[in-house]
């Protein structure tokens, strides 16, 4: 039972941490070398960064889930 709460706690930490990264670090980023297409390049960069963070978060949660289930099955 404690494994489930640990998984949920880790999930919420990743959600809050990812939100903080998006707002504090990724939000203010802008490019000024592309003229009228600044918004396009900055949006594409932000989207690629956000998608990569989601993939990393999913990978981390899968590792935590597998570790918890292995521990529960072994006991």
Secondary structure as GFF3:
##gff-version 3
##sequence-region A 1 75
A	DSSP	alpha_helix	2	20	.	.	.	ID=ss1
A	DSSP	pi_helix	21	26	.	.	.	ID=ss2
A	DSSP	three_ten_helix	35	37	.	.	.	ID=ss3
A	DSSP	alpha_helix	38	74	.	.	.	ID=ss4
###
